[in-house]
Amino acid sequence: MEATVAQKLEALSKLQSIDSQLNELKKVRGALPEEVMDLEDELAGYQTRIQKYNDEAADLELNIANNKTAIKDAEKLIAKYEEQQMNVRNNREYDAITKEVELQQLEIQILEKRIKEAFEKIEGKKAEIDETKGVMDERQKDLESKKGELDQLVAESEDDEKKLLKSRNTASKGIEERLFKSYDKVRNNARNGLAVVDVKRGACGGCFNVVPPQRQADIREKKKIIVCEHCGRILADVEEEVVVEAPKKTRRKATPKAKA
């Protein structure tokens, strides 16, 4: 048998009550979960940075090795050219070989300069790695401290949270899937986590915009599910205002004056 609108609203109100209690438990934890996540992300970023520095240093070391090999090749060419100079037949050949020797010597100077610059860059990378590791150590201590606080708070409310989650699971099963998805969507978008509210003092209990009298009458009838036209929250019921009459003041009778 399909549930009536009143039963659906009752089930949604019960689910909202459970979710509100879960939110209260999470409020006790404050911003700690977000702070822990931020610190974990920050540490992951530092780790990526260190890996980048190590990769760059490895590339520089490879360049140094290649440049050293190039220097050896240049030195072999110089030795070869110098040997050829001993067997030249004229000044033109001698000058040409001398020029080749000078070019190789210039190449060696350039390669040596590159090697020196690469070593300086490697030292810079090492300094950056050491600095980053120092910051990481500090942030790791902060993370461990925050995690300890969070773990303690979670442990204190763990039993209550498990009970509420079990109750939520049971309550959600009694709500049709389409309605449950709609409820969850509104609740997740609402800043205060409220998807089901009552009309209080003529206004929506979620966004506090005025609900017209005719719409309030429709909500009381519970013949269809009505949502707030401003915020989309489900309006479950209308909270009746209790009018307290002020006590009437009694007039004190004037006492007759005594005759002289």
MIGU-894316 format. One line per field, with one value per residue: residue in three letters; residue number from 1; x negated, y, z of N, C-alpha, C in turn. Coordinates in steps of 0.02 Angstrom, whole numbers, plus 50000, padded with zeros to 5 digits. Each point is the difference from the previous one (the first is absolute). Layout:
# residues N
residu ALA / ...
num NUM / ...
n.east X / ...
n.north Y / ...
n.up Z / ...
ca.east X / ...
ca.north Y / ...
ca.up Z / ...
c.east X / ...
c.north Y / ...
c.up Z / ...
# end
This chain:
# residues 260
residu MET / GLU / ALA / THR / VAL / ALA / GLN / LYS / LEU / GLU / ALA / LEU / SER / LYS / LEU / GLN / SER / ILE / ASP / SER / GLN / LEU / ASN / GLU / LEU / LYS / LYS / VAL / ARG / GLY / ALA / LEU / PRO / GLU / GLU / VAL / MET / ASP / LEU / GLU / ASP / GLU / LEU / ALA / GLY / TYR / GLN / THR / ARG / ILE / GLN / LYS / TYR / ASN / ASP / GLU / ALA / ALA / ASP / LEU / GLU / LEU / ASN / ILE / ALA / ASN / ASN / LYS / THR / ALA / ILE / LYS / ASP / ALA / GLU / LYS / LEU / ILE / ALA / LYS / TYR / GLU / GLU / GLN / GLN / MET / ASN / VAL / ARG / ASN / ASN / ARG / GLU / TYR / ASP / ALA / ILE / THR / LYS / GLU / VAL / GLU / LEU / GLN / GLN / LEU / GLU / ILE / GLN / ILE / LEU / GLU / LYS / ARG / ILE / LYS / GLU / ALA / PHE / GLU / LYS / ILE / GLU / GLY / LYS / LYS / ALA / GLU / ILE / ASP / GLU / THR / LYS / GLY / VAL / MET / ASP / GLU / ARG / GLN / LYS / ASP / LEU / GLU / SER / LYS / LYS / GLY / GLU / LEU / ASP / GLN / LEU / VAL / ALA / GLU / SER / GLU / ASP / ASP / GLU / LYS / LYS / LEU / LEU / LYS / SER / ARG / ASN / THR / ALA / SER / LYS / GLY / ILE / GLU / GLU / ARG / LEU / PHE / LYS / SER / TYR / ASP / LYS / VAL / ARG / ASN / ASN / ALA / ARG / ASN / GLY / LEU / ALA / VAL / VAL / ASP / VAL / LYS / ARG / GLY / ALA / CYS / GLY / GLY / CYS / PHE / ASN / VAL / VAL / PRO / PRO / GLN / ARG / GLN / ALA / ASP / ILE / ARG / GLU / LYS / LYS / LYS / ILE / ILE / VAL / CYS / GLU / HIS / CYS / GLY / ARG / ILE / LEU / ALA / ASP / VAL / GLU / GLU / GLU / VAL / VAL / VAL / GLU / ALA / PRO / LYS / LYS / THR / ARG / ARG / LYS / ALA / THR / PRO / LYS / ALA / LYS / ALA
num 1 / 2 / 3 / 4 / 5 / 6 / 7 / 8 / 9 / 10 / 11 / 12 / 13 / 14 / 15 / 16 / 17 / 18 / 19 / 20 / 21 / 22 / 23 / 24 / 25 / 26 / 27 / 28 / 29 / 30 / 31 / 32 / 33 / 34 / 35 / 36 / 37 / 38 / 39 / 40 / 41 / 42 / 43 / 44 / 45 / 46 / 47 / 48 / 49 / 50 / 51 / 52 / 53 / 54 / 55 / 56 / 57 / 58 / 59 / 60 / 61 / 62 / 63 / 64 / 65 / 66 / 67 / 68 / 69 / 70 / 71 / 72 / 73 / 74 / 75 / 76 / 77 / 78 / 79 / 80 / 81 / 82 / 83 / 84 / 85 / 86 / 87 / 88 / 89 / 90 / 91 / 92 / 93 / 94 / 95 / 96 / 97 / 98 / 99 / 100 / 101 / 102 / 103 / 104 / 105 / 106 / 107 / 108 / 109 / 110 / 111 / 112 / 113 / 114 / 115 / 116 / 117 / 118 / 119 / 120 / 121 / 122 / 123 / 124 / 125 / 126 / 127 / 128 / 129 / 130 / 131 / 132 / 133 / 134 / 135 / 136 / 137 / 138 / 139 / 140 / 141 / 142 / 143 / 144 / 145 / 146 / 147 / 148 / 149 / 150 / 151 / 152 / 153 / 154 / 155 / 156 / 157 / 158 / 159 / 160 / 161 / 162 / 163 / 164 / 165 / 166 / 167 / 168 / 169 / 170 / 171 / 172 / 173 / 174 / 175 / 176 / 177 / 178 / 179 / 180 / 181 / 182 / 183 / 184 / 185 / 186 / 187 / 188 / 189 / 190 / 191 / 192 / 193 / 194 / 195 / 196 / 197 / 198 / 199 / 200 / 201 / 202 / 203 / 204 / 205 / 206 / 207 / 208 / 209 / 210 / 211 / 212 / 213 / 214 / 215 / 216 / 217 / 218 / 219 / 220 / 221 / 222 / 223 / 224 / 225 / 226 / 227 / 228 / 229 / 230 / 231 / 232 / 233 / 234 / 235 / 236 / 237 / 238 / 239 / 240 / 241 / 242 / 243 / 244 / 245 / 246 / 247 / 248 / 249 / 250 / 251 / 252 / 253 / 254 / 255 / 256 / 257 / 258 / 259 / 260
n.east 49958 / 50017 / 49946 / 50036 / 50022 / 50047 / 50004 / 50001 / 50041 / 50035 / 49994 / 50015 / 50048 / 50014 / 49993 / 50035 / 50039 / 49994 / 50009 / 50048 / 50017 / 49996 / 50033 / 50039 / 49996 / 50011 / 50048 / 50006 / 49991 / 50046 / 49947 / 49994 / 50056 / 50023 / 49981 / 50023 / 50054 / 50005 / 49985 / 50042 / 50042 / 49988 / 50001 / 50055 / 50018 / 49978 / 50032 / 50051 / 49994 / 49991 / 50050 / 50032 / 49980 / 50017 / 50056 / 50006 / 49985 / 50042 / 50042 / 49987 / 50004 / 50054 / 50019 / 49983 / 50029 / 50052 / 49997 / 49991 / 50048 / 50038 / 49979 / 50011 / 50059 / 50010 / 49981 / 50037 / 50048 / 49990 / 49997 / 50056 / 50028 / 49979 / 50022 / 50058 / 49995 / 49981 / 50055 / 50010 / 50027 / 50048 / 49989 / 50027 / 49972 / 49942 / 50015 / 50019 / 49947 / 49959 / 50037 / 49994 / 49936 / 49996 / 50035 / 49961 / 49947 / 50029 / 50011 / 49936 / 49981 / 50037 / 49976 / 49939 / 50018 / 50025 / 49945 / 49962 / 50035 / 49992 / 49937 / 49997 / 50030 / 49958 / 49950 / 50024 / 50004 / 49940 / 49983 / 50032 / 49969 / 49942 / 50010 / 50019 / 49949 / 49967 / 50029 / 49984 / 49943 / 50001 / 50017 / 49952 / 49964 / 50016 / 49987 / 49947 / 49988 / 50015 / 49963 / 49955 / 50008 / 49996 / 49949 / 49980 / 50015 / 49972 / 49949 / 50003 / 50008 / 49952 / 50015 / 50006 / 49945 / 49974 / 50026 / 49979 / 49942 / 50004 / 50019 / 49951 / 49961 / 50024 / 49992 / 49941 / 50000 / 50029 / 49953 / 50047 / 49966 / 50050 / 50042 / 49968 / 49992 / 50064 / 50016 / 49961 / 50026 / 50061 / 49994 / 49971 / 50050 / 50036 / 49987 / 50063 / 49998 / 50045 / 50033 / 50017 / 50045 / 50017 / 50061 / 49959 / 50050 / 50031 / 49941 / 49964 / 49997 / 49991 / 50039 / 50053 / 50013 / 50043 / 50040 / 50033 / 50053 / 50017 / 49936 / 50005 / 50059 / 49968 / 49952 / 50047 / 50028 / 49936 / 50028 / 49950 / 49943 / 49992 / 49968 / 49952 / 50037 / 49972 / 50002 / 50061 / 49999 / 50005 / 50061 / 49979 / 50000 / 50053 / 49953 / 50050 / 50019 / 49968 / 50063 / 49956 / 50059 / 49991 / 49981 / 50066 / 49989 / 50002 / 50053 / 49959 / 50046 / 50023 / 49959 / 50060 / 50000 / 49964 / 50061 / 49993
n.north 49940 / 50047 / 50029 / 50028 / 50058 / 49993 / 49936 / 50022 / 50049 / 49954 / 49956 / 50051 / 50018 / 49934 / 49992 / 50056 / 49973 / 49941 / 50029 / 50033 / 49942 / 49970 / 50052 / 49992 / 49934 / 50014 / 50039 / 49949 / 49968 / 50047 / 50039 / 49957 / 49971 / 50063 / 50016 / 49940 / 50006 / 50063 / 49978 / 49950 / 50044 / 50041 / 49948 / 49980 / 50064 / 50000 / 49942 / 50026 / 50053 / 49960 / 49962 / 50058 / 50023 / 49940 / 50003 / 50063 / 49981 / 49949 / 50043 / 50042 / 49948 / 49984 / 50064 / 49998 / 49941 / 50024 / 50055 / 49959 / 49962 / 50056 / 50015 / 49937 / 50004 / 50060 / 49973 / 49948 / 50043 / 50034 / 49942 / 49985 / 50061 / 49997 / 49937 / 50023 / 50046 / 49943 / 49986 / 50063 / 50017 / 50040 / 50066 / 49993 / 49941 / 50027 / 50056 / 49958 / 49961 / 50054 / 50021 / 49938 / 50003 / 50062 / 49977 / 49946 / 50041 / 50040 / 49944 / 49982 / 50063 / 49997 / 49939 / 50023 / 50054 / 49961 / 49963 / 50056 / 50026 / 49940 / 49999 / 50064 / 49981 / 49948 / 50041 / 50040 / 49947 / 49982 / 50065 / 50001 / 49942 / 50021 / 50057 / 49967 / 49960 / 50056 / 50030 / 49947 / 50000 / 50066 / 49995 / 49953 / 50039 / 50053 / 49961 / 49977 / 50064 / 50025 / 49951 / 50012 / 50066 / 49993 / 49959 / 50043 / 50053 / 49969 / 49982 / 50063 / 50013 / 49953 / 49981 / 50064 / 50011 / 49944 / 50016 / 50063 / 49978 / 49955 / 50048 / 50036 / 49946 / 49987 / 50063 / 50000 / 49939 / 50036 / 50030 / 50015 / 49967 / 50017 / 49988 / 49943 / 49990 / 50020 / 49963 / 49950 / 50013 / 50010 / 49945 / 49969 / 50031 / 49979 / 50061 / 49998 / 49968 / 50050 / 49944 / 49983 / 50047 / 50032 / 50021 / 50049 / 50022 / 49957 / 49973 / 49988 / 49941 / 50002 / 50035 / 49987 / 49978 / 50050 / 49957 / 50011 / 50030 / 50009 / 50015 / 50038 / 50019 / 50005 / 50032 / 50032 / 50003 / 50009 / 50031 / 50045 / 49981 / 50048 / 50034 / 50028 / 50050 / 50015 / 49949 / 49977 / 50022 / 49939 / 50025 / 49972 / 50056 / 50022 / 50035 / 49977 / 50062 / 50003 / 50022 / 50035 / 49998 / 50065 / 49990 / 50000 / 50064 / 49987 / 50038 / 50033 / 49980 / 50062 / 50006 / 49998 / 50066 / 49997 / 50005 / 50065
n.up 50000 / 49954 / 50024 / 50049 / 49978 / 50046 / 49980 / 49937 / 50017 / 50034 / 49948 / 49959 / 50042 / 50005 / 49933 / 49994 / 50048 / 49968 / 49940 / 50031 / 50031 / 49940 / 49976 / 50053 / 49988 / 49936 / 50025 / 50044 / 49942 / 49991 / 49992 / 50052 / 49978 / 49989 / 50062 / 50021 / 49962 / 50022 / 50060 / 49991 / 49974 / 50052 / 50042 / 49969 / 50004 / 50064 / 50008 / 49966 / 50040 / 50053 / 49976 / 49990 / 50060 / 50025 / 49965 / 50020 / 50063 / 49991 / 49972 / 50051 / 50042 / 49965 / 50003 / 50065 / 50006 / 49966 / 50038 / 50052 / 49974 / 49991 / 50061 / 50019 / 49966 / 50028 / 50058 / 49982 / 49981 / 50057 / 50034 / 49967 / 50011 / 50064 / 49995 / 49972 / 50050 / 50027 / 49962 / 50016 / 49940 / 50026 / 49999 / 49940 / 49991 / 50017 / 49965 / 49950 / 50012 / 50001 / 49948 / 49975 / 50016 / 49976 / 49947 / 50001 / 50006 / 49953 / 49964 / 50016 / 49987 / 49945 / 49985 / 50016 / 49964 / 49953 / 50007 / 50002 / 49949 / 49971 / 50021 / 49980 / 49943 / 49997 / 50018 / 49952 / 49960 / 50020 / 49993 / 49941 / 49987 / 50027 / 49968 / 49945 / 50011 / 50013 / 49949 / 49963 / 50032 / 49993 / 49936 / 50000 / 50040 / 49961 / 49947 / 50029 / 50017 / 49939 / 49973 / 50048 / 49992 / 49934 / 50005 / 50045 / 49961 / 49949 / 50041 / 50024 / 49936 / 49999 / 50062 / 50019 / 49967 / 50025 / 50059 / 49993 / 49979 / 50050 / 50043 / 49974 / 50001 / 50061 / 50021 / 49968 / 50026 / 50046 / 49965 / 49956 / 49954 / 49960 / 50050 / 50012 / 49934 / 49994 / 50053 / 49979 / 49941 / 50025 / 50039 / 49948 / 49969 / 50053 / 50017 / 50023 / 49941 / 49996 / 49989 / 50062 / 49993 / 50056 / 49992 / 50017 / 50036 / 49960 / 50019 / 49945 / 50032 / 49933 / 49957 / 50040 / 49938 / 49992 / 50032 / 49942 / 50029 / 49935 / 49991 / 50053 / 49975 / 49941 / 50034 / 50034 / 49940 / 49984 / 49949 / 50002 / 49974 / 50044 / 49953 / 50035 / 49976 / 50058 / 50044 / 49984 / 50063 / 50026 / 49992 / 50058 / 50035 / 50031 / 50030 / 50038 / 49991 / 50056 / 50004 / 50031 / 50033 / 49996 / 50062 / 50011 / 49995 / 50064 / 49993 / 50036 / 50044 / 49990 / 50051 / 50028 / 49992 / 50054 / 50028 / 49993
ca.east 50042 / 49960 / 50005 / 50035 / 49956 / 49986 / 49950 / 49937 / 49974 / 49977 / 49937 / 49949 / 49986 / 49959 / 49934 / 49969 / 49981 / 49940 / 49946 / 49983 / 49960 / 49933 / 49967 / 49979 / 49940 / 49946 / 49984 / 49954 / 49933 / 49981 / 49965 / 49944 / 49995 / 49976 / 49931 / 49960 / 49997 / 49957 / 49931 / 49981 / 49990 / 49940 / 49942 / 49996 / 49971 / 49929 / 49969 / 49996 / 49948 / 49935 / 49989 / 49983 / 49931 / 49957 / 49999 / 49961 / 49930 / 49978 / 49989 / 49938 / 49944 / 49994 / 49968 / 49929 / 49967 / 49995 / 49951 / 49934 / 49985 / 49985 / 49933 / 49952 / 49999 / 49965 / 49929 / 49975 / 49993 / 49943 / 49940 / 49996 / 49980 / 49930 / 49958 / 50002 / 49959 / 49930 / 49989 / 50028 / 49954 / 49994 / 50030 / 50074 / 50025 / 49984 / 50047 / 50067 / 50002 / 49996 / 50066 / 50042 / 49978 / 50027 / 50073 / 50012 / 49983 / 50056 / 50056 / 49986 / 50014 / 50074 / 50025 / 49980 / 50043 / 50066 / 49994 / 49998 / 50068 / 50044 / 49985 / 50029 / 50073 / 50013 / 49995 / 50061 / 50055 / 49991 / 50020 / 50073 / 50027 / 49991 / 50047 / 50067 / 50005 / 50007 / 50070 / 50040 / 49996 / 50043 / 50070 / 50016 / 50015 / 50067 / 50048 / 50006 / 50037 / 50070 / 50029 / 50011 / 50060 / 50058 / 50012 / 50029 / 50070 / 50037 / 50008 / 50050 / 50068 / 50004 / 50058 / 50061 / 50002 / 50018 / 50072 / 50038 / 49992 / 50043 / 50069 / 50009 / 50006 / 50067 / 50050 / 49998 / 50031 / 50072 / 50015 / 49990 / 49935 / 50003 / 50009 / 49939 / 49949 / 50018 / 49985 / 49927 / 49974 / 50016 / 49962 / 49929 / 49992 / 50019 / 49944 / 50014 / 50015 / 50072 / 50038 / 50070 / 50011 / 50069 / 50015 / 50002 / 50019 / 50019 / 49942 / 49963 / 49951 / 49932 / 49976 / 50037 / 50044 / 50071 / 50041 / 50068 / 50050 / 50031 / 49949 / 49998 / 50058 / 49985 / 49950 / 50036 / 50042 / 49954 / 50025 / 49946 / 49937 / 49991 / 49933 / 49994 / 49987 / 49939 / 49940 / 50009 / 50007 / 50066 / 50038 / 50034 / 50057 / 50006 / 49998 / 50052 / 49978 / 50036 / 50013 / 50004 / 50033 / 49970 / 50049 / 50035 / 49985 / 50060 / 49998 / 50008 / 50052 / 49975 / 50025 / 50033 / 49962 / 50032 / 50028 / 49965
ca.north 50060 / 50060 / 50045 / 50063 / 50059 / 50014 / 49951 / 50018 / 50060 / 49978 / 49964 / 50050 / 50039 / 49957 / 49998 / 50066 / 50003 / 49959 / 50035 / 50059 / 49975 / 49984 / 50064 / 50027 / 49963 / 50023 / 50069 / 49996 / 49992 / 50066 / 50002 / 49952 / 49956 / 50040 / 50018 / 49939 / 49990 / 50052 / 49984 / 49942 / 50024 / 50042 / 49954 / 49967 / 50051 / 50005 / 49938 / 50007 / 50050 / 49968 / 49954 / 50042 / 50023 / 49942 / 49986 / 50053 / 49988 / 49941 / 50024 / 50039 / 49953 / 49967 / 50050 / 50003 / 49940 / 50007 / 50053 / 49972 / 49955 / 50044 / 50029 / 49947 / 49994 / 50059 / 49991 / 49950 / 50035 / 50045 / 49957 / 49977 / 50057 / 50017 / 49950 / 50017 / 50060 / 49979 / 49974 / 50047 / 50014 / 50072 / 50042 / 50002 / 49942 / 50011 / 50049 / 49969 / 49953 / 50041 / 50027 / 49946 / 49990 / 50057 / 49990 / 49947 / 50028 / 50044 / 49955 / 49973 / 50054 / 50007 / 49941 / 50006 / 50052 / 49968 / 49952 / 50040 / 50027 / 49944 / 49984 / 50053 / 49989 / 49941 / 50022 / 50039 / 49952 / 49967 / 50048 / 50004 / 49937 / 50004 / 50050 / 49971 / 49946 / 50033 / 50022 / 49938 / 49973 / 50042 / 49988 / 49931 / 50005 / 50030 / 49950 / 49948 / 50030 / 50008 / 49933 / 49974 / 50033 / 49975 / 49929 / 50000 / 50022 / 49948 / 49944 / 50018 / 50000 / 49945 / 49957 / 50038 / 50009 / 49935 / 49990 / 50046 / 49977 / 49941 / 50025 / 50035 / 49949 / 49971 / 50051 / 50015 / 49944 / 50010 / 50058 / 49982 / 50021 / 50066 / 50049 / 49999 / 50035 / 50070 / 50021 / 50003 / 50054 / 50064 / 50003 / 50012 / 50068 / 50047 / 50017 / 49973 / 49928 / 49987 / 49990 / 49995 / 50050 / 50021 / 50071 / 50029 / 50071 / 50020 / 50001 / 49938 / 49989 / 49995 / 50063 / 50053 / 50040 / 49993 / 49951 / 50027 / 49963 / 49946 / 49947 / 49970 / 49957 / 49940 / 49961 / 49969 / 49945 / 49944 / 49961 / 49997 / 50026 / 50070 / 50026 / 50073 / 50027 / 50040 / 49961 / 49931 / 49953 / 49969 / 50029 / 49941 / 50017 / 50070 / 50005 / 50046 / 50051 / 50001 / 50069 / 50007 / 50064 / 50035 / 50004 / 50064 / 50038 / 50016 / 50068 / 50003 / 50047 / 50054 / 49996 / 50064 / 50041 / 50006 / 50067 / 50037
ca.up 50000 / 49995 / 50058 / 49989 / 50002 / 50071 / 50021 / 49966 / 50034 / 50066 / 49989 / 49983 / 50060 / 50043 / 49969 / 50010 / 50070 / 50007 / 49966 / 50041 / 50056 / 49973 / 49988 / 50065 / 50019 / 49958 / 50019 / 50057 / 49972 / 49973 / 49936 / 50002 / 49941 / 49943 / 50014 / 49989 / 49927 / 49972 / 50018 / 49960 / 49931 / 50000 / 50004 / 49934 / 49955 / 50015 / 49976 / 49927 / 49987 / 50012 / 49945 / 49942 / 50010 / 49990 / 49928 / 49967 / 50019 / 49961 / 49931 / 50000 / 50007 / 49934 / 49957 / 50020 / 49974 / 49927 / 49986 / 50014 / 49943 / 49943 / 50012 / 49983 / 49927 / 49975 / 50016 / 49952 / 49935 / 50005 / 49995 / 49930 / 49959 / 50016 / 49966 / 49929 / 49989 / 49992 / 49932 / 49949 / 49944 / 49990 / 50053 / 49994 / 50037 / 50071 / 50027 / 50003 / 50057 / 50060 / 50011 / 50026 / 50070 / 50039 / 50005 / 50049 / 50065 / 50018 / 50017 / 50067 / 50048 / 50004 / 50035 / 50070 / 50029 / 50009 / 50056 / 50062 / 50011 / 50018 / 50070 / 50041 / 50001 / 50042 / 50069 / 50013 / 50007 / 50065 / 50052 / 49997 / 50028 / 50073 / 50026 / 49994 / 50050 / 50065 / 50004 / 50003 / 50068 / 50042 / 49981 / 50020 / 50072 / 50005 / 49977 / 50052 / 50055 / 49980 / 49993 / 50067 / 50026 / 49962 / 50018 / 50068 / 49994 / 49963 / 50046 / 50050 / 49971 / 49952 / 50014 / 49982 / 49927 / 49971 / 50013 / 49957 / 49930 / 49993 / 49999 / 49936 / 49949 / 50008 / 49982 / 49928 / 49963 / 49999 / 49956 / 49930 / 49975 / 49969 / 50054 / 50041 / 49961 / 50002 / 50069 / 50008 / 49958 / 50034 / 50063 / 49986 / 49976 / 50052 / 50045 / 50067 / 49995 / 50008 / 49939 / 50022 / 50053 / 50013 / 49993 / 50067 / 50001 / 49933 / 49954 / 49990 / 50054 / 49974 / 49972 / 50036 / 49957 / 50018 / 49965 / 49998 / 50040 / 49962 / 49995 / 50067 / 50005 / 49960 / 50037 / 50056 / 49974 / 49986 / 49943 / 49952 / 50027 / 49980 / 50013 / 50003 / 49933 / 50002 / 50012 / 49978 / 50056 / 50008 / 50056 / 50028 / 50043 / 50022 / 50073 / 50022 / 50048 / 50064 / 50019 / 50074 / 50017 / 50057 / 50056 / 50005 / 50060 / 50040 / 50027 / 50074 / 50021 / 50043 / 50069 / 50020 / 50048 / 50067 / 50014 / 50053
c.east 49956 / 50011 / 50037 / 49950 / 49979 / 49945 / 49932 / 49967 / 49973 / 49932 / 49943 / 49980 / 49956 / 49929 / 49963 / 49976 / 49935 / 49940 / 49978 / 49957 / 49929 / 49960 / 49974 / 49937 / 49939 / 49978 / 49950 / 49928 / 49975 / 49967 / 49943 / 49996 / 49972 / 49926 / 49953 / 49992 / 49954 / 49926 / 49975 / 49987 / 49936 / 49936 / 49990 / 49968 / 49926 / 49962 / 49990 / 49944 / 49931 / 49983 / 49979 / 49927 / 49950 / 49994 / 49957 / 49925 / 49971 / 49986 / 49935 / 49939 / 49988 / 49965 / 49926 / 49962 / 49991 / 49947 / 49929 / 49978 / 49980 / 49931 / 49946 / 49994 / 49962 / 49924 / 49968 / 49989 / 49939 / 49935 / 49989 / 49975 / 49927 / 49952 / 49996 / 49955 / 49926 / 49984 / 50029 / 49948 / 49991 / 50034 / 50076 / 50031 / 49988 / 50051 / 50070 / 50007 / 49998 / 50069 / 50047 / 49983 / 50030 / 50076 / 50016 / 49983 / 50055 / 50061 / 49992 / 50015 / 50075 / 50030 / 49983 / 50043 / 50069 / 50000 / 50001 / 50069 / 50048 / 49988 / 50030 / 50077 / 50019 / 49997 / 50062 / 50060 / 49997 / 50022 / 50076 / 50033 / 49995 / 50050 / 50071 / 50010 / 50009 / 50072 / 50046 / 50000 / 50046 / 50074 / 50021 / 50017 / 50070 / 50053 / 50012 / 50039 / 50075 / 50035 / 50016 / 50063 / 50063 / 50017 / 50033 / 50074 / 50043 / 50013 / 50055 / 50072 / 50012 / 50063 / 50065 / 50006 / 50021 / 50075 / 50042 / 49996 / 50043 / 50073 / 50015 / 50011 / 50070 / 50054 / 50003 / 50032 / 50076 / 50021 / 49986 / 49937 / 50000 / 50004 / 49937 / 49944 / 50012 / 49983 / 49925 / 49970 / 50011 / 49958 / 49927 / 49986 / 50015 / 49942 / 50010 / 50019 / 50073 / 50034 / 50075 / 50010 / 50075 / 50007 / 50007 / 50014 / 50013 / 49943 / 49968 / 49947 / 49929 / 49972 / 50035 / 50038 / 50073 / 50034 / 50072 / 50049 / 50030 / 49952 / 49992 / 50058 / 49989 / 49950 / 50033 / 50039 / 49958 / 50027 / 49948 / 49937 / 49988 / 49930 / 50002 / 49981 / 49935 / 49936 / 50005 / 50005 / 50071 / 50032 / 50045 / 50063 / 50000 / 50002 / 50050 / 49973 / 50043 / 50007 / 50010 / 50030 / 49968 / 50052 / 50031 / 49983 / 50065 / 49992 / 50013 / 50053 / 49970 / 50031 / 50029 / 49959 / 50039 / 50025 / 49964 / 50046
c.north 50063 / 50046 / 50063 / 50057 / 50015 / 49953 / 50015 / 50059 / 49982 / 49965 / 50048 / 50041 / 49960 / 49996 / 50065 / 50007 / 49962 / 50036 / 50062 / 49980 / 49982 / 50064 / 50030 / 49964 / 50025 / 50072 / 50001 / 49995 / 50065 / 49995 / 49950 / 49954 / 50036 / 50018 / 49941 / 49988 / 50051 / 49986 / 49940 / 50020 / 50041 / 49957 / 49963 / 50047 / 50008 / 49939 / 50002 / 50049 / 49971 / 49952 / 50038 / 50023 / 49942 / 49983 / 50051 / 49991 / 49940 / 50019 / 50039 / 49955 / 49963 / 50047 / 50007 / 49941 / 50005 / 50052 / 49975 / 49954 / 50042 / 50031 / 49949 / 49992 / 50059 / 49994 / 49950 / 50033 / 50047 / 49961 / 49977 / 50056 / 50018 / 49951 / 50014 / 50060 / 49982 / 49978 / 50046 / 50016 / 50074 / 50038 / 50001 / 49941 / 50008 / 50048 / 49971 / 49953 / 50039 / 50029 / 49947 / 49986 / 50054 / 49992 / 49947 / 50024 / 50046 / 49959 / 49972 / 50052 / 50009 / 49942 / 50002 / 50052 / 49971 / 49952 / 50038 / 50027 / 49945 / 49980 / 50052 / 49992 / 49940 / 50019 / 50041 / 49955 / 49965 / 50045 / 50007 / 49938 / 50001 / 50048 / 49972 / 49945 / 50029 / 50023 / 49939 / 49972 / 50039 / 49986 / 49929 / 49998 / 50029 / 49949 / 49946 / 50026 / 50006 / 49933 / 49970 / 50030 / 49972 / 49928 / 49995 / 50019 / 49947 / 49940 / 50013 / 49995 / 49940 / 49958 / 50035 / 50006 / 49934 / 49987 / 50043 / 49979 / 49939 / 50021 / 50035 / 49951 / 49968 / 50049 / 50013 / 49945 / 50009 / 50058 / 49980 / 50034 / 50071 / 50055 / 50005 / 50038 / 50075 / 50031 / 50010 / 50058 / 50068 / 50007 / 50016 / 50071 / 50053 / 50011 / 49970 / 49927 / 49983 / 49995 / 49996 / 50046 / 50011 / 50074 / 50027 / 50075 / 50025 / 50000 / 49931 / 49994 / 49993 / 50066 / 50061 / 50048 / 49984 / 49947 / 50024 / 49956 / 49940 / 49941 / 49965 / 49952 / 49934 / 49954 / 49963 / 49939 / 49938 / 49954 / 49995 / 50030 / 50069 / 50023 / 50077 / 50026 / 50041 / 49956 / 49927 / 49949 / 49973 / 50028 / 49946 / 50017 / 50074 / 50000 / 50053 / 50049 / 49997 / 50072 / 50003 / 50068 / 50030 / 50004 / 50069 / 50034 / 50017 / 50069 / 49998 / 50052 / 50051 / 49994 / 50067 / 50037 / 50005 / 50070 / 50032 / 50009
c.up 50000 / 50059 / 49981 / 50002 / 50072 / 50025 / 49969 / 50036 / 50069 / 49995 / 49983 / 50060 / 50048 / 49974 / 50011 / 50072 / 50012 / 49970 / 50040 / 50059 / 49977 / 49987 / 50065 / 50024 / 49961 / 50018 / 50058 / 49976 / 49968 / 49931 / 49996 / 49938 / 49939 / 50009 / 49988 / 49925 / 49967 / 50013 / 49959 / 49927 / 49995 / 50001 / 49934 / 49949 / 50011 / 49973 / 49924 / 49981 / 50008 / 49944 / 49937 / 50005 / 49987 / 49926 / 49962 / 50015 / 49961 / 49927 / 49995 / 50005 / 49934 / 49950 / 50015 / 49971 / 49924 / 49980 / 50013 / 49944 / 49938 / 50007 / 49981 / 49925 / 49969 / 50011 / 49951 / 49932 / 50000 / 49993 / 49928 / 49955 / 50011 / 49967 / 49925 / 49984 / 49988 / 49928 / 49946 / 49948 / 49987 / 50057 / 50000 / 50039 / 50075 / 50033 / 50007 / 50059 / 50066 / 50018 / 50030 / 50073 / 50045 / 50011 / 50053 / 50071 / 50026 / 50021 / 50070 / 50054 / 50011 / 50041 / 50074 / 50037 / 50014 / 50058 / 50067 / 50017 / 50023 / 50073 / 50048 / 50005 / 50044 / 50074 / 50020 / 50010 / 50067 / 50058 / 50002 / 50029 / 50075 / 50031 / 50000 / 50051 / 50070 / 50011 / 50008 / 50071 / 50047 / 49986 / 50019 / 50074 / 50010 / 49982 / 50054 / 50060 / 49985 / 49994 / 50068 / 50031 / 49966 / 50019 / 50069 / 49997 / 49965 / 50046 / 50051 / 49973 / 49953 / 50010 / 49980 / 49924 / 49966 / 50008 / 49953 / 49926 / 49987 / 49996 / 49933 / 49944 / 50001 / 49977 / 49925 / 49958 / 49994 / 49955 / 49928 / 49972 / 49972 / 50053 / 50042 / 49965 / 50001 / 50068 / 50008 / 49961 / 50034 / 50063 / 49988 / 49975 / 50053 / 50049 / 50070 / 49999 / 50008 / 49932 / 50014 / 50059 / 50009 / 49984 / 50071 / 49995 / 49929 / 49949 / 49996 / 50054 / 49975 / 49976 / 50029 / 49955 / 50017 / 49957 / 50002 / 50039 / 49962 / 49994 / 50068 / 50010 / 49962 / 50037 / 50058 / 49977 / 49985 / 49944 / 49944 / 50032 / 49970 / 50019 / 50002 / 49931 / 49997 / 50006 / 49980 / 50056 / 50004 / 50063 / 50029 / 50038 / 50016 / 50075 / 50022 / 50051 / 50062 / 50023 / 50075 / 50015 / 50061 / 50055 / 50005 / 50066 / 50037 / 50030 / 50074 / 50017 / 50047 / 50070 / 50020 / 50052 / 50066 / 50011 / 50058 / 50060
# end
